[in-house]
Amino acid sequence: MGGKRIQLANGGWLHLYDDNKIRILLRALVTLVSSIVLLIPVVVLSTIDNKRRAVLGVALCTAIMAVVLAVGTDCRDHEIIFAASA
């Protein structure tokens, strides 16, 4: 990922990275995590015959995805609601 490494006076090291690269990496990780969270209900629905448990699994995964979007991105509230409802 690159970056610079600076030696400190006390013998430690300071690693400096480009903000744009960190932002890209964070957005990629959030996309990966939210994709996995959205795939879980599909797997759950294909294996569970109990409708209540299936609905609970979908609701739980939707809530997790909304939390990931709220904490990990700079989305506005209405964008998180739209993403969760989709």
Protein Blocks (a to p, Z undefined) as FASTA:
>chain_A
ZZaddddfkopacddddfklmmmmmmmmmmmmmmmmmmmmmmmmmmpmblklmmmmmmmm
mmmmmmmmmmmmccdfklmmmmmmZZ
